[in-house]
Amino acid sequence: MSHNPPGTAKRYAVGVDVGGTKIAVAAIDRDGGVVHKRKTAVSKGAVSTSADQILQLTESVLEQSSLAWSDVAGVGVCVPGIYFAGDATVWAPNVWGDARVALGDVLRERISTNLVIDSDRAACVLGEQWLGVAQGLSDVVFMAVGTGIGAGIISGGRLCRGASDIAGAVGWFAVGPRRNEPDRTTGAFEFHAAGPAVARRATERIAAGELSSLRDRDVTTEVVVRSALEGDALAASVLDETASYLGMGIANIISILNPQVVVLGGGLMNADEYLLERVRSEVILWAQPLAAQQCRIELTRLGDNAGLMGAARLVFLEQNN
């Protein structure tokens, strides 16, 4: 029996969030309720392998949700890179290497229902606007700060994609007085403010002889954050420096776009209020003052589910048009 009464819009969508290390798939209803969710390591290499994994996980989620393909409005997929709508190709080096891959064509060979693909940053900002701290707002930026940095932008109620779908590559903001060699591959803002910068700074300072509880430990970003929260002075100083760079980048976003809220997500923001308060203080120093006064800076309410929710939202929005 169909879960959708005759003549009504379908109540469910499947959201797929392809990450650099994990893939999550969920059946989601029109109220944002998660019926069933699966998460596992992402299959890398050939795009056909990834497409097979997406199909298998989707079928598993539907079965566990007691749903049929005919019950869902479609499948929304978000990817960790750039989705080029013109030819349905994706550039996602962390999953498929440096070449653009024809993910849209390959998936449509396997999935006969409606299919929508977009970047993870677009999905995250849509998810937060739908169900998160930006609920109902028209001017929102979602900035993911993890291994890299990217931003999803809603301006005037519409997703901002740019002339060739690359809008939001804020990791390439120019920060600092000179260009360093690593800036050529990651972007200066990402090099100074993303997760790897935290571990790199701590390691360099320990090697220079500074005292820290981190000495003789495997220094990762997570370890530095935890040590800062536990009171380690060097770790706290490293996070303060990172917050300074983050504040500069967010100030640029606020001055350019005049958003109502900037939502912060990604692994580095697990530092929670510790890092958030320092970022807020730094933004006030750099941003256009009137724009800064009326813009909230908040942590994501949806956490790891932001991309999933946004992927499902893409399906529902397309169905409504």
ROFIGU-273853 format. One line per field, with one value per atom (N, C-alpha, C): atom name; x, y, z. Coordinates in steps of 0.02 Angstrom, whole numbers, plus 32768, in hexadecimal, padded with zeros to 4 digits. Example, Ala and Ser with C-alpha at 12.3 -4.5 7.8 and 13.67 -1.06 7.14 Angstrom:
BEGIN
atome N  CA  C  N  CA  C
c1 8294  8267  8294  8282  82AC  8285
c2 7EE4  7F1F  7F5B  7F90  7FCB  8002
c3 8186  8186  8186  8162  8165  818A
END
This chain:
BEGIN
atome N  CA  C  N  CA  C  N  CA  C  N  CA  C  N  CA  C  N  CA  C  N  CA  C  N  CA  C  N  CA  C  N  CA  C  N  CA  C  N  CA  C  N  CA  C  N  CA  C  N  CA  C  N  CA  C  N  CA  C  N  CA  C  N  CA  C  N  CA  C  N  CA  C  N  CA  C  N  CA  C  N  CA  C  N  CA  C  N  CA  C  N  CA  C  N  CA  C  N  CA  C  N  CA  C  N  CA  C  N  CA  C  N  CA  C  N  CA  C  N  CA  C  N  CA  C  N  CA  C  N  CA  C  N  CA  C  N  CA  C  N  CA  C  N  CA  C  N  CA  C  N  CA  C  N  CA  C  N  CA  C  N  CA  C  N  CA  C  N  CA  C  N  CA  C  N  CA  C  N  CA  C  N  CA  C  N  CA  C  N  CA  C  N  CA  C  N  CA  C  N  CA  C  N  CA  C  N  CA  C  N  CA  C  N  CA  C  N  CA  C  N  CA  C  N  CA  C  N  CA  C  N  CA  C  N  CA  C  N  CA  C  N  CA  C  N  CA  C  N  CA  C  N  CA  C  N  CA  C  N  CA  C  N  CA  C  N  CA  C  N  CA  C  N  CA  C  N  CA  C  N  CA  C  N  CA  C  N  CA  C  N  CA  C  N  CA  C  N  CA  C  N  CA  C  N  CA  C  N  CA  C  N  CA  C  N  CA  C  N  CA  C  N  CA  C  N  CA  C  N  CA  C  N  CA  C  N  CA  C  N  CA  C  N  CA  C  N  CA  C  N  CA  C  N  CA  C  N  CA  C  N  CA  C  N  CA  C  N  CA  C  N  CA  C  N  CA  C  N  CA  C  N  CA  C  N  CA  C  N  CA  C  N  CA  C  N  CA  C  N  CA  C  N  CA  C  N  CA  C  N  CA  C  N  CA  C  N  CA  C  N  CA  C  N  CA  C  N  CA  C  N  CA  C  N  CA  C  N  CA  C  N  CA  C  N  CA  C  N  CA  C  N  CA  C  N  CA  C  N  CA  C  N  CA  C  N  CA  C  N  CA  C  N  CA  C  N  CA  C  N  CA  C  N  CA  C  N  CA  C  N  CA  C  N  CA  C  N  CA  C  N  CA  C  N  CA  C  N  CA  C  N  CA  C  N  CA  C  N  CA  C  N  CA  C  N  CA  C  N  CA  C  N  CA  C  N  CA  C  N  CA  C  N  CA  C  N  CA  C  N  CA  C  N  CA  C  N  CA  C  N  CA  C  N  CA  C  N  CA  C  N  CA  C  N  CA  C  N  CA  C  N  CA  C  N  CA  C  N  CA  C  N  CA  C  N  CA  C  N  CA  C  N  CA  C  N  CA  C  N  CA  C  N  CA  C  N  CA  C  N  CA  C  N  CA  C  N  CA  C  N  CA  C  N  CA  C  N  CA  C  N  CA  C  N  CA  C  N  CA  C  N  CA  C  N  CA  C  N  CA  C  N  CA  C  N  CA  C  N  CA  C  N  CA  C  N  CA  C  N  CA  C  N  CA  C  N  CA  C  N  CA  C  N  CA  C  N  CA  C  N  CA  C  N  CA  C  N  CA  C  N  CA  C  N  CA  C  N  CA  C  N  CA  C  N  CA  C  N  CA  C  N  CA  C  N  CA  C  N  CA  C  N  CA  C  N  CA  C  N  CA  C  N  CA  C  N  CA  C  N  CA  C  N  CA  C  N  CA  C  N  CA  C  N  CA  C  N  CA  C  N  CA  C  N  CA  C  N  CA  C  N  CA  C  N  CA  C  N  CA  C  N  CA  C  N  CA  C  N  CA  C  N  CA  C  N  CA  C  N  CA  C  N  CA  C  N  CA  C  N  CA  C  N  CA  C  N  CA  C  N  CA  C  N  CA  C  N  CA  C  N  CA  C  N  CA  C  N  CA  C  N  CA  C  N  CA  C  N  CA  C  N  CA  C  N  CA  C  N  CA  C  N  CA  C  N  CA  C  N  CA  C  N  CA  C  N  CA  C  N  CA  C  N  CA  C  N  CA  C  N  CA  C  N  CA  C  N  CA  C  N  CA  C  N  CA  C  N  CA  C  N  CA  C  N  CA  C  N  CA  C  N  CA  C  N  CA  C  N  CA  C  N  CA  C  N  CA  C  N  CA  C  N  CA  C  N  CA  C  N  CA  C  N  CA  C  N  CA  C  N  CA  C  N  CA  C  N  CA  C  N  CA  C  N  CA  C  N  CA  C  N  CA  C  N  CA  C  N  CA  C  N  CA  C  N  CA  C  N  CA  C  N  CA  C  N  CA  C  N  CA  C  N  CA  C  N  CA  C  N  CA  C  N  CA  C  N  CA  C  N  CA  C  N  CA  C  N  CA  C  N  CA  C  N  CA  C  N  CA  C  N  CA  C  N  CA  C  N  CA  C  N  CA  C  N  CA  C  N  CA  C  N  CA  C  N  CA  C  N  CA  C  N  CA  C  N  CA  C  N  CA  C  N  CA  C  N  CA  C  N  CA  C
c1 802A  8000  802C  801B  8042  803B  8072  8071  8057  8048  8032  7FEB  7FB9  7F75  7F72  7F45  7F3F  7F38  7F5C  7F55  7F7E  7FA5  7FCE  8017  803E  8086  80A5  80D7  80F7  8119  8112  8126  816E  8191  81D5  8207  8246  827E  82B8  82E7  8325  835C  837D  83B7  83F7  8428  8468  849F  84C8  84FF  8541  8561  85A1  85D9  8600  8637  867A  86AF  86F2  8704  86E5  86F4  86B5  867C  863E  8607  85D7  859A  855F  852E  84F1  84B5  8485  8448  840D  83D8  839E  835E  8329  82E5  82C9  82B1  829D  8258  822C  81E9  81E7  81AE  81A7  81AD  81A8  81B1  81F9  8224  8269  8276  8245  824E  8277  82A8  82D2  82B1  829B  827B  82AF  82E4  831B  835A  8393  83D3  8409  8434  8470  84AD  84E5  8524  855C  8589  85C0  85FA  8632  866C  865A  8670  8661  868E  8671  8698  86B8  86FA  871F  8737  8753  876F  8742  8729  86FF  86BB  86A1  8660  8629  8631  8600  85FB  8633  8634  860C  8616  85F0  85A6  8595  854F  852E  8552  8538  852C  855A  8552  8515  850C  84D2  8491  848E  8453  8446  8479  8471  845A  8479  8465  841E  840D  83C9  8395  83A2  8373  836E  83A5  83A5  837C  8386  8361  8316  8304  82BE  829F  82C3  82A9  829F  82D0  82CB  8295  8283  824F  820B  8207  81C8  81AC  81D9  81C6  81DA  81B3  81C4  81DF  81FF  8217  81DE  81A2  8169  8151  8169  8155  817F  81B7  81E5  81E1  81E7  81E6  8226  825A  829A  82D3  830F  834D  8377  838A  83B7  83FC  842E  8474  849D  84C2  84F1  8539  8567  85AB  85DD  8617  8649  8676  865A  8680  8652  8659  8632  8607  85C7  859A  858C  859B  8590  854E  851B  84D8  84D3  84FB  84F6  8500  8531  853E  853A  851E  8513  8554  858C  85CB  85DD  860B  8620  866C  8686  86CD  86D3  86EB  86F1  8732  876B  87AD  87B3  8791  8798  8777  874D  8729  873E  873E  8749  8787  87B3  87EF  87E2  8814  8811  87E5  87D4  87AC  8762  873D  86F5  86D6  86A4  8685  863B  8620  85DA  85AB  85AA  8582  8538  851E  84D7  84C4  84EA  84DB  84E0  8514  851F  84E7  84D2  849C  8459  844D  840C  8406  843F  843C  8424  8428  8417  83D7  83C7  838E  835C  8320  82EE  82C2  82C1  8298  82BC  829A  82B6  82F8  832B  836D  8384  839B  83B5  83FA  842B  846F  8485  84AB  84C6  8503  8524  855E  8548  8574  8562  8556  857A  8570  852A  8512  84CE  849C  84A6  8478  8477  84B1  84B5  8490  8499  8477  842B  8416  83CE  83B2  83D9  83C3  83BA  83E9  83E4  83AC  83A0  8368  8325  8323  82E5  82D5  8307  82FA  832A  835C  8390  838A  83C4  83C5  83B3  83B3  83A1  835A  8332  82EF  82C7  82B1  8285  82A7  82EA  830D  831E  8327  8333  837B  83A5  83EB  8417  8433  8456  8496  84CA  8508  8517  8523  853B  8585  85B1  85F8  860F  8626  8640  868B  86A1  86E8  86FF  8720  8739  877E  8787  87C6  87D0  879A  879B  8768  875D  872B  8703  86C1  8695  8657  8632  85F6  85BC  8582  8543  8521  8506  84EB  84A4  8477  8434  842F  8422  841E  83DB  83B5  8374  8345  834F  8325  8339  836F  8384  83CB  83D7  841C  8448  8482  84B3  84E5  84E8  8513  854C  8545  8578  8570  859B  8596  85A2  85CC  85DC  85D9  85AC  859D  85D5  8603  863C  8634  85FF  85F6  85F9  8619  861E  8663  8692  86D5  86FD  86E5  8702  8746  8757  8799  87D0  87BF  87F0  87F3  87D1  87D9  8823  8837  887C  8882  88A7  88B4  88FF  8919  8961  8985  89C0  89E4  8A05  8A0F  8A33  8A17  8A23  8A0B  8A40  8A2B  8A58  8A4D  8A7E  8A7A  8A3C  8A2B  89F0  89AF  89AD  8971  895D  898C  897F  8951  8951  8929  88EC  88EE  88B6  8891  88B1  8895  88AF  88BC  88DC  88B0  8870  8844  883F  8838  8835  8876  88AF  88EF  88F8  88DF  88E9  88B2  8876  883D  881A  8828  8806  8825  8807  881D  8868  8884  88CB  88F9  88E4  890E  8918  88E7  88EB  8922  8921  8954  8999  899C  89DC  89FC  89D5  89F0  8A08  89E1  89F5  8A36  8A3B  8A77  8AB5  8AAE  8AE6  8AFD  8ACF  8AE1  8B00  8AE9  8B08  8B4E  8B58  8B9A  8BCA  8BAE  8BD8  8BE8  8BCE  8BE1  8BAE  8B72  8B40  8B25  8B17  8AFF  8AB4  8A9F  8A58  8A4C  8A0F  89FB  89F7  89FA  89F7  8A39  8A6F  8AB0  8AAF  8ACD  8AD2  8A8E  8A5E  8A1D  8A14  89E6  89D3  89A7  89C4  89A2  8972  8932  88FE  88D4  88AB  887F  8852  8837  8809  882D  886C  8893  88A1  88B2  88BF  8881  8847  8809  87FA  8800  87F2  8822  8861  8893  8885  886F  885D  8823  87F1  87B8  87CC  8803  881C  884D  885C  8885  88CD  88E2  8926  8931  8964  896E  8982  89AE  89C3  8988  8962  8928  88F6  88EA  88BC  88D5  8916  8933  892C  8934  892C  88E5  88B4  886E  885D  887C  8870  8888  88C3  88DD  88B0  8898  886A  882A  8810  87D4  87DD  8819  8827  881E  883A  8833  87EA  87C8  8782  8758  8767  8742  874C  8789  8796  876E  876E  874A  86FF  86E4  869C  868A  86B7  86AB  86A6  86D1  86CC  8689  8672  8630  85F9  85FA  85C6  85C7  8602  8607  85F0  85FC  85E9  859F  8585  8542  850C  851F  84EE  84BA  84D0  84A0  847F  8448  8427  844A  8467  848A  84C1  84F9  852D  852D  8521  851D  855F  857D  85BE  85B6  85D1  85D1  8614  8619  8658  867C  86AD  86CF  86F1  870F  8733  8704  86C5  8696  867F  869B  868F  86AE  86D8  86F2  86BA  8680  8642  8649  862D  862A  866F  86A1  86E5  86FC  86F8  870F  86DC  869C  8669  866E  8677  867A  86B7  86EE  872A  8720  86FE  86F0  86C2  868F  8660  8684  86B2  86D7  8703  8721  874D  8726  86EA  86C1  86B2  86A3  8693  86CD  870A  8744  874B  8733  8742  8706  86CA  8691  8675  8650  862B  85FF  8604  85E5  8599  8575  852C  8518  853A  852B  853B  8573  8587  8556  853B  850D  84CD  84B6  8476  847D  84BA  84C5  84D6  84B0  84BF  84F4  851F  854E  853F  8529  8510  852E  8531  8544  8508  8516  84E1  84B7  8476  8448  8441  844C  8441  847E  84B9  84F5  8503  8513  8524  84E9  84AD  8471  8461  8487  8476  8476  84A9  84AD  8475  8466  8430  83ED  83DF  83A0  839C  83D3  83D3  83CB  83E8  83E1  8398  8376  832E  8306  831A  82F7  82FB  8333  833B  8305  82F7  82C4  827F  826E  822C  8222  8257  8251  8245  8269  8260  821A  8200  81BD  8188  8195  8165  8164  8199  819D  8176
c2 7FC4  8000  803E  8070  80AD  80D5  80F7  8123  8168  8174  81B5  81B0  81D2  81D1  81EB  81D2  81E8  8234  8251  8299  82C4  82A8  82CF  82C9  82FC  82FA  82C3  82A4  826D  8287  8261  8279  826C  8245  8230  8240  8249  824E  8229  8215  81F7  822B  8238  8265  823C  824F  822C  8261  8258  8286  8260  826D  824E  8279  825D  8282  8267  8287  8270  822E  821D  81DD  81B4  81D5  81B2  81C4  8197  81A5  8196  81C3  81BA  81BD  8191  818E  818A  81B0  81AE  81B9  8199  81A7  81DE  8214  8250  8266  8277  828D  82D9  82F2  8339  8367  834A  8372  836F  834D  8346  830C  82E0  82A5  8270  8255  8220  81DD  81BB  817A  8144  8144  8114  8131  8124  8140  810B  810B  80E1  810B  80F9  811D  80EA  80F1  80C2  80E4  80C0  80DB  80E3  811A  8127  80FE  80E6  80C1  80F3  80F2  8121  80FD  8125  8108  8118  80E5  80EE  810A  8138  8156  8121  80EE  80B8  8092  8089  8068  8091  80D2  80FE  80FC  80FC  80FA  80B9  8081  8041  8044  8063  8069  8094  80CB  80F6  80CF  80AA  8082  804E  8029  7FF5  8010  8047  8065  8082  809F  80BA  8082  804C  8013  7FF6  7FF4  7FDB  8009  804A  807B  8077  8072  806C  802E  7FF7  7FB8  7FBE  7FDB  7FE2  8015  8040  8072  805B  801D  8003  8030  804A  8076  8055  8064  804E  808A  807C  80B2  80E1  80C6  80EE  811D  8113  813D  817D  817F  81B8  81E8  8229  825D  825E  8241  823F  8233  8234  822B  826A  8287  82C2  82AD  82C0  82AD  82EC  82F3  832A  830F  8334  831C  834E  8336  8362  8384  83AF  83D2  8400  8400  842C  8402  8410  83F0  8422  840D  8437  8423  844C  843A  8434  8459  8459  8415  83EF  83AD  8375  8384  8352  832F  8354  8338  8354  8330  8343  8346  8378  837C  8373  8339  8329  8302  8324  8302  82D0  82DD  82B0  826C  8268  8229  820B  8235  8219  8235  8256  8271  82B4  82CE  8312  831A  82E4  82EA  82F1  8316  831A  82D7  82C0  8280  828A  825F  8265  8241  825A  8239  8237  826D  8270  823A  8233  8200  81BA  81AE  816B  8159  8187  8179  816E  8195  818D  814A  8129  80E5  80B3  80C6  8099  80AD  80ED  8106  8125  8108  811F  8157  8161  8197  81DA  8210  8253  8256  8275  827A  82C2  82DA  831E  831A  833D  833D  8385  8390  83D3  83CC  8404  8404  83FC  83E3  83DB  841F  8452  8493  84B0  84A4  84BA  8494  8452  8429  843F  844C  845E  849F  84D1  8511  8509  84DF  84D2  84AD  847D  8458  8486  84B2  84DF  8511  8528  8556  8534  84F2  84CC  84BB  84A1  8483  849A  84C3  84D3  8519  8535  8577  85AF  85A1  85D4  85CA  85A6  8593  85D1  85CF  8602  8642  8647  8685  8685  86C2  86C9  86D5  86E8  86F7  86D3  869B  866C  8654  864D  862D  85F3  85B9  8580  8576  857B  8571  8532  8502  84C3  84CA  84BD  84C2  847E  845A  8418  8410  83DB  83D2  840C  8424  845F  8491  84C5  84F8  8509  8508  851B  853A  855F  8581  8577  8568  8569  85AB  85C9  860D  860F  862A  863D  8688  86AA  86F3  8707  872E  8742  8707  86D1  8696  8664  8671  8645  862C  85ED  85D3  85FA  860D  8631  85FE  85F6  85C3  85E1  861F  863D  862B  8649  8640  85F8  85D4  858E  8560  856E  8542  853D  856E  856A  859A  85C1  85F0  85CC  85EB  85CE  85B1  85B6  859C  85CD  85D9  860C  85F7  85B7  85A2  85C6  85E4  8608  8652  8668  86AE  86BE  86F9  8710  872E  870D  8727  8723  8754  8755  8784  879A  87CD  87B2  8771  8756  8711  86FC  86BB  8686  8650  8619  85E1  85B7  8581  8555  8540  8515  8537  857B  859E  858D  8576  8569  852D  84FF  84C3  84C1  84E3  84E1  8524  855A  859C  85B4  85F6  8611  860B  861B  8617  85D0  85A0  855A  8544  8559  8545  855E  859A  85B7  85A7  8595  8591  854D  8520  84DF  84B1  8477  8449  8438  8426  8414  844B  848A  84C2  84BE  84A5  84A1  8470  8434  8403  841A  843B  8452  8486  84B7  84EB  84CE  84A2  8484  845C  8435  840D  8439  846F  849D  84BE  84D1  84F3  84C3  8486  8454  8445  8440  8433  846D  84A9  84E3  84E7  84B9  84B5  84CD  84E1  84F7  84BD  84CA  8497  848C  844D  843D  83F5  83E8  83A3  837A  839C  837A  8359  836C  8350  8304  82E2  8298  8277  829E  8281  8286  825F  8265  82A3  82D8  8318  831C  8314  831D  8359  836F  83A8  8399  835D  834A  834C  8335  8334  837C  83A8  83EE  840F  8404  8421  8408  83C6  83AA  83C6  83CD  83E7  8430  8457  849C  84A0  8475  8475  845E  8437  841F  8450  8487  84BB  84C0  8499  849E  84E2  8506  854B  854E  8521  8522  8511  84DE  84CB  8504  8526  855E  8596  85A3  85D7  85C7  8587  8572  857C  856B  8575  85C0  85E9  8631  864C  8635  864C  8635  85F8  85DE  8607  8617  8640  8684  86A0  86E0  86DD  86A9  86A0  8693  8668  865A  869A  86C2  8701  872F  8732  875C  8745  8703  86E8  86F3  86E7  86F1  873B  8766  87AE  87C1  87A4  87B1  879C  8761  8748  8778  878E  87BB  87FE  8819  885A  8856  881E  8816  8807  87D9  87BD  87D8  87F6  8810  87DC  87A0  876C  8778  8756  8759  872C  86F5  86C7  86A2  8697  866A  862D  85F3  85B4  8590  8579  8558  850D  84E4  849C  847F  843D  841D  8407  83DB  83BB  83EB  8421  844F  8471  847B  849E  8473  8436  840E  842F  8462  8489  84B1  84B3  84CC  8515  8526  856C  858B  8562  857B  85A2  8582  85A0  85D4  85C7  85F3  8639  863F  8681  86A9  8687  86A9  86C0  8697  86AB  86E7  86E8  8720  8761  875D  8799  87B3  8784  8797  87B6  879D  87B7  8801  8813  8859  8887  886F  8898  88A7  887A  887D  888C  8879  887D  88C4  88D2  8910  8914  894A  8949  8941  8962  895B  8914  88F8  88B3  8882  888E  8861  8863  889D  88A4  887D  8877  8855  880D  87F4  87AF  8782  874D  871B  86EA  86D2  869D  8663  862B  85F4  85B1  8582  853E  851B  84ED  84C6  84A2  84A3  847D  8435  842B  83EA  83BD  83D9  83B0  838B  834A  8321  8315  8325  831A  8354  838B  83C6  83B5  8392  8380  8351  8320  82F1  8315  8340  8365  8391  83B2  83DD  83B6  837A  8351  833D  832B  831C  835A  8392  83D1  83E3  83D5  83E1  83BC  837F  8356  8376  8387  83A3  83E7  840F  8451  8447  8417  840B  83F1  83C7  83AC  83E3  8416  844B  847D  847D  84AD  8495
c3 8000  8000  8000  7FD7  7FD3  8014  8027  8062  8050  8010  7FF9  7FDE  7FFE  7FE5  7F9D  7F74  7F2F  7F2A  7EFA  7EEE  7F1C  7F49  7F77  7F65  7F7A  7F6E  7F99  7F7F  7FA4  7FE2  8018  805B  806B  8044  8057  8020  8035  8007  8026  7FFD  8016  8010  8047  8047  8049  8020  801D  8026  8059  8067  805D  8024  8014  8031  805F  807D  8066  807D  806A  8089  80C3  80E4  80F1  80FC  810C  80DB  80D5  80AE  80DB  80DB  8103  80D4  80E1  80B9  80E9  80DB  8109  80E1  80F8  80E1  810F  80F1  8116  80FF  812F  811B  8114  80FF  80EF  812D  8168  81A5  81BF  8199  81AF  81DD  81E4  820E  81EB  820E  81F2  8201  81CC  81D5  81E3  81BB  81C6  81A7  81C6  81AF  81B2  8180  8181  8172  8192  8187  8185  8154  814D  8129  8123  80FF  80B5  8097  8051  8023  7FED  7FBB  7F8B  7F88  7F5E  7F1F  7EF2  7EB4  7E7A  7E58  7E1D  7E31  7E0A  7E19  7E15  7DEC  7DE8  7E2A  7E4C  7E8D  7EC1  7EBF  7EED  7EDD  7E9D  7E89  7EA0  7E9B  7EB3  7EFE  7F23  7F6B  7F7D  7F59  7F66  7F5A  7F23  7F14  7F4A  7F5E  7F90  7FD3  7FE8  8028  8025  7FED  7FE5  7FE9  7FC6  7FC8  800F  8032  8077  80A4  809D  80C7  80B8  8078  8067  8085  8081  809D  80E8  810B  8153  8167  8139  8146  8131  8115  80F9  80C3  809A  8062  8020  7FEC  7FA9  7F81  7F48  7F1E  7F0C  7F03  7EEF  7F26  7F64  7F9C  7FA2  7F80  7F8A  7F4F  7F60  7F2D  7F04  7F1F  7EFC  7F2B  7F0F  7F33  7F2B  7F62  7F61  7F78  7F52  7F61  7F67  7F9E  7FA4  7FA6  7F87  7F7D  7F99  7FAF  7FCF  7F9C  7F74  7F41  7F1A  7ED9  7EAE  7E7F  7E7D  7E4E  7E15  7DD9  7D9E  7D7E  7D88  7D72  7D26  7D02  7CB9  7C9A  7CB2  7C96  7CC9  7D04  7D39  7D4E  7D4D  7D63  7DA8  7DC8  7E0C  7E0F  7E31  7E41  7E8D  7EA2  7EE9  7EF2  7EF7  7EFA  7F33  7F6B  7FA5  7F99  7F66  7F59  7F16  7EE0  7E9D  7E7A  7E9E  7E7E  7E5D  7E3A  7E20  7DE2  7DC0  7D83  7D95  7D6C  7D74  7D5E  7D86  7D77  7D69  7D3E  7D28  7D58  7D96  7DCA  7DB7  7D9B  7D8A  7D59  7D23  7CF0  7D0C  7D35  7D50  7D81  7DAA  7DDA  7DB7  7D82  7D5F  7D3B  7D2F  7D14  7D48  7D88  7DBF  7DE3  7DE3  7E09  7DD9  7DD6  7DA5  7DBF  7E01  7E1D  7E15  7E28  7E24  7E4A  7E2B  7E49  7E48  7E83  7E89  7EA9  7E8C  7EA6  7EB2  7EE8  7EF5  7F21  7F2D  7F5A  7FA2  7FCC  8013  8034  801F  803F  802F  7FF1  7FE0  8009  8010  8037  8081  809D  80E4  80F2  80C7  80D4  80CB  809C  8094  80D1  80EB  8125  8161  816C  81A5  819C  815F  8153  815D  814F  8155  819E  81C2  8204  823B  822A  825B  8278  828A  82AB  827B  823A  8208  81EE  8212  81FB  81E5  81A6  818B  8175  817B  8169  811E  8103  80BB  80A8  80D9  80CB  80FD  80E7  8114  80F4  811D  8106  8135  8119  8140  812F  8161  8154  8177  8150  816C  8175  81B2  81C4  81DB  81B0  81C1  81A3  817B  8157  8127  810A  80DF  80F7  80CF  80E0  80A1  80A8  8072  808F  8065  807E  804E  806B  8046  8052  801E  8022  8009  8032  801D  8023  7FEC  7FEB  7FCB  7FEF  7FD6  7FCB  7FF3  7FEF  7FBA  7F96  7F60  7F6C  7F59  7F5C  7F2D  7F44  7F1B  7F01  7EBE  7EA0  7E78  7E60  7E37  7DEE  7DC4  7D7C  7D66  7D8C  7D79  7DB5  7DE4  7E1D  7E50  7E52  7E7F  7EBA  7EBD  7EF4  7F37  7F67  7FAA  7FB9  7F8A  7F95  7FC0  7FFD  8028  8044  803E  8054  802F  7FF6  7FCD  7FDD  8012  8027  8030  801B  8026  806C  8097  80DA  80E7  810C  8119  80E8  80FB  80D3  8094  8090  8055  8045  8007  7FF1  8000  8022  8031  7FFE  7FF6  7FC5  7FD0  800E  8017  8000  7FFF  7FEB  7FA4  7F7B  7F34  7F2B  7F5B  7F54  7F82  7FBA  7FEA  7FEF  7FDE  7FEC  802F  8034  8070  80AE  80A8  80E2  80FC  80CF  80E3  8103  80E7  8102  814A  8159  819B  81CD  81B5  81E3  81E6  81B8  81B9  81ED  81F8  822B  822A  81F0  81EE  8207  8202  8219  8265  8289  82D2  82E6  82C9  82D9  82C2  8287  826D  829B  82B0  82DC  831E  833B  837B  8373  833E  8332  832A  8304  82F8  8339  8363  83A1  83D4  83D5  8401  83E9  83A8  838C  839B  83A3  83B3  83FD  8425  846B  849D  8487  84B7  84E0  851E  854B  8541  8543  8539  854D  8564  8572  8531  84F8  84B7  84A5  84C6  84B5  84BD  848D  848C  8480  8467  8454  8408  83EE  83A8  83A1  8385  8384  8348  8356  8324  8336  8308  8315  8351  8353  838A  83CD  83CF  840D  8424  83F5  8407  8423  8404  841C  8463  846D  84AF  84E3  84D2  8501  8512  84E1  84EF  8520  8517  8545  858B  858E  85CF  85EF  85CC  85EB  85D4  85A1  8588  8566  857D  8565  851C  8506  84C0  8492  84A4  847C  8478  84B0  84B0  8484  8486  845C  8412  8401  83BB  83A4  83CE  83BC  83B6  83E2  83DE  839B  8385  8345  830B  8310  82DD  82DC  8317  831C  82FC  8301  82E2  8297  8279  8231  821E  8244  8236  823B  826D  8274  8239  821F  81E5  81A8  819D  8164  816A  81A5  81AF  81AA  81C1  81BA  8170  8146  80FF  80E3  80F8  80E1  80F6  8134  814E  8129  811D  80FC  80B3  8092  804C  8044  806D  8062  8091  80C9  80F8  810B  8123  8135  8178  8183  81C4  81F6  81DF  820A  81E3  8203  81EA  8217  81FA  821F  8216  824C  824A  8258  822D  8236  8223  8223  8213  8251  8248  8281  82B1  8297  82C4  82F4  82E1  830C  8346  834D  8389  83C7  83BB  83F3  8414  83F3  840F  8425  845E  8473  847D  848D  8498  845A  8421  83E3  83CA  83D2  83B9  83D6  8418  8437  841E  8414  83FA  83B2  838B  8346  8345  836E  8370  8381  83B2  83C6  838D  8368  8331  82F8  82EA  82B5  82C0  82FE  830E  82FC  8301  82F2  82A7  827D  8235  8208  821B  81ED  81EA  81B4  81AF  81ED  8214  8257  8257  822A  822A  8217  81E5  81D0  8208  822C  8262  829C  82AB  82E4  82DA  829D  8292  827A  8277  8261  829C  82A4  82D6  82BB  82E6  82D5  8304  82E8  8310  82F9  8327  8316  82F6  82C9  82A9  82DD  82D2  82FD  82E4  82A3  8285  8287  8295  8299  8259  8260  8226  81F7  820E  81E4  81B6  81BA  8192  8147  812F  80E8  80D4  80FE  80EF  80E9  8119  8118  80DA  80CA  808F  804F  804C  8010  8005  803C  8037  8025  8041  8033  7FE9  7FCA  7F82  7F5A  7F6F  7F4D  7F56  7F93  7FA1  7F7E  7F7D  7F5B  7F10  7EF2  7EAB  7E9D  7EC9  7EBF  7EC4  7EEE  7EF7  7EBD  7E94  7E5D  7E20
END
